[in-house]
Each structure stands twice: as C-alpha cells, then as structure tokens.
Amino acid sequence: MRFGGLRGRLLVAFVLVSLLSAATATVLAYDQAREAILERAGSSALQNFRDRVNASVGEFDIPPDRRALNRLAEAIASGSRDARVVARYQDLVAPADQEAIPTGLRERVRAGNRLSFQRVEWNGEPWLVVGTPVAFAGSGRPSGVEVFEVISLRPEQDDIAALLTTVRDGVVPVVLLAAVLALLAAGTVLRPVRRLAKATRRLADGALETRVPVKGHDELAGLAKDFNETADALESSVAEIREQEARARRFVADVSHELRTPLAAMTMVSSVLDEDADGLPPDTAHAARTVSTEIAGLARLVDDLIEISRFDAQAATLTRQDFDVAEALRATLSTRGWTDRVSAEFAPVRARLDRRRLDVIVANLVGNALRHGAPPVRVVLRSTPDDVLVEVSDHGPGLTAEAARHVFERFYKADSARTRSEGSGLGLAIAQENARLHGGLITHFDREGGGAVFLLRLPRDGKETGR
C-alpha cells in the first residue's frame, strides 16, 4: 500500500484523528480521575482527623508542657495508620520534627482559626498535611494549641498511576480499531474510484463501449453517472467522425477512380499536342505544353490519391521478394534520369522487401531533396544484421521547426505561398505509409553544416504487416 495514495492518506487521517481523540480523552479522564481520587482521599482524611482530634482532646492545662503535647499527638495518631501527628503551642512543638508542615499552612490555621489542609511533595513522595486549632471543650474558645497531621498519598498516587496505565493501554486497541475501520472505509470509497479509473484507461485506449455501474445516490454514484453520459456522448461523436471519415475516403477514392478514364484520354491528347507543338504558333505551342504539364501533374495527384485511399481502407499489401537492394536503387535513379544529379554510395545488400514500394519510397525522398534542397544530393545504402538503411541527404537550408513537425502530413507544403509548386504534398506521406507497411520507419534530422537528412529503416526479413 502506498502512503502517498488516497488509501494511505485516509488511513493516516483516521489513525491520527483516533489517536488525537484517544489522547485527549485520556488526558481529560486522567485529570478528572486524579482530582476525584485526591478530593475523596482529602475529604476522608479531614473528617477522620477532625473526629480523632475531638475524641482525643480532654482536659489539659494551659499552657501545656511538652509531655502533654506528646500525649495529645500520640492519642490522635493512634487512630490513624502511617500518619504523623505534630502538636504545637506557641514555640513549643511535640514531637520536634515538623519539616513536612508548610509555613503557609501554619499561618492559615493560626489566622483563620479553622481546619485547613495542603498537598505537598516531601522526600519525593506526595503527602497531605492537615491542621486545626484545638478549642476548649464546652466553650469552643481557642486554646492556642494547634494539631497537624501528615498523611501519605502514596496509595492514591498508585491508584492514579494504575488508572493512567490502563487508559494508555486502551489507546492501542482503539488505534488498531481505527486503522481497521479506515481500511474498510477506504475500500468502500476507493472501490468505485478504482472502477472509474480503470474505465477511464479503457476509454482512453479506445474501448468506447466502456461503462461503469451506478450504485446508490451519493456523490460517487453521480460521478459514475456523469462518466457514463460522457462516454455515451464521446462514443456517439467518434462514431459520427469515423462515419464522416469513411465517407470522405470513399469520396476521394471514387472521384480518383472516376477521373482516371478522362485523364487517360486527356493524356493521349496532350501527348499528340506535345508532338505537334513545334509546328504550332508560339502562343499555341506554349499553351499546349502548359496543358500537357498540368495534365501530367493531375495524373500524378490522382495516382497518389488512389494510393492513399488504399492505405486508409487497409487494402495495401506487400509483395515481398528477395533481391539486390543496391541494384533496385540504381534502377530507381536511372529510370527517373537522376543518375547525373545524385551521388550514390551503395553497399551490397540483399533483403526481402516489396520492390515496387521501395522504389516509391526512395523516389519520393530523392525527389523531395532535389525539389526543396540543394545539390549535391546523396543516397547511401548500408545495412545492419536486422535492417536495411537508406539515407537521403542534401545541402539545402534544412527543415524549420514547423516543417519538421508536419513534414509527413498529407498535403503539407513547407512554403504555404507556393501552392502551385511541383508535387501534391502527398509524396512523403505515401513514403512513410509504405515504410510502416514494411514494419519500418522514416526519420529525419538536420545535417551538421546544413541540409536535411531522411533515414529509411526497413527490416531485412520482416513478416508482412499488411494494412
């Protein structure tokens, strides 16, 4: 159990509150019990002392001598266990030891002419000191004799200590019980929270049908209800978006296929016009060549759109064969007339790949470097035991931070003002899709000294991934 989690915090809070409550109750109970025990002991001692004084005081002469005071002290002490009695008349004290009798108590007894008491610490022990003046029998007039008794409070102190120990020992089971209750309460609270967390993770992973049961009418039930309503709305929105995307893909595919037939006818016408352009007037010849160029660009765009629609429909597949990759790359450059414009460094590598799709990937990367980079453009083929690596680099300005984030997106062009630039903006997107179809990837970075580098990594003998 992690104490940084909600369960741990609830447990700590419960235990702290219980511990604080138990400690407060213990302190209050101890204080009240201590005062009650001492008050009861004091009251009992006072009454007992008064009774013994009254029973022991008889006829005696005033002023008394030390012997009379001793007899009086012994008579009073005989009725008490473990008590020390001191009788005093002016400066005459019997017995002589009176260290335990506070000066303040003697003054109160003399000045107030009444029974008084005081609790004191003497020799490290608690004591109760009681004092009273002795009156003449019958008349009740003060005789000037004062009697003091020192009573040990050790039994009461032991009772108080035992009570404190009992209460303190009772704190442990209270805290343990609080911990158990905290775990039960935490489980009750956290169980629906965990269900919500698990459902949220499943929802984030794409399981849009995920729902949580709604139990009760508390805040957690309201949260579960809100989650289900949100999931319903999200599932509905995603379903609508997916339907719109599917319709858009079907529309692009249908339009592209429908354009193929008229484009084929237009391409044939443009070919005838190109052949006869030299015999036409200059303006007419320029228009004919322009139309031919635009038709060729439109044909490439339609081919790219059809290819993209295959990826979107997950209909693209690989036709793997074992071949010489270096020879295939030389054919790619030669077919497009790039041999004189691109320097090549090809290591002998054989791999099991889809040759046509490799040709599309490399042609798009090299064509992008020739259009947007600067010479010299360089293609390097090397391999590792597991992968085929094709690196295409140029010496242009490289990629801006904005272009680096979007370079593989469809229809993205680094220069938004060049809307009529050569290329559809789909080449790098198609290249990346073909690489992923092989189980590989295209990455890019800026070369030290200037220029962009695109690195194609394909598994040499990977399984077909399909789409």
Protein Blocks (a to p, Z undefined) as FASTA:
>chain_A
ZZkbmklmmmmmmmmmmmmmmmmmmmmmmmmmmmmmmmmmmmmmmmmmmmmmmmmpccdd
ddddfklmmmmmmmmmmmpghiacdddehjbccdfblklpcfklmmmmmmnopacddddd
eehiacdddddddddehjlpaehiacdddddfklmmmmmmmmmmmmmmmmmmmmmmmmmm
mmmmmmmmmmmmmmmmmmmmmmmnopambccddedjbfklmmmmmmmmmmmmmmmmmmmm
mmmmmmmmmmmmmmmmmmmmmmmmmmmmmmmmmmmmmmpcfklmmmmmmmmmmmmmmmmm
mmmmmmmmmmmnopaccddddddfklmmmmmmmmnopmmmpccddddddddddfklmmmm
mmmmmmmmmmmmccdddddddddfkbccdddddfbebjafklmmmmmpghiafblmlmmb
gcjhlmmmmmmmmmmmnopacdddddehiacdddddddfkbccebZZ
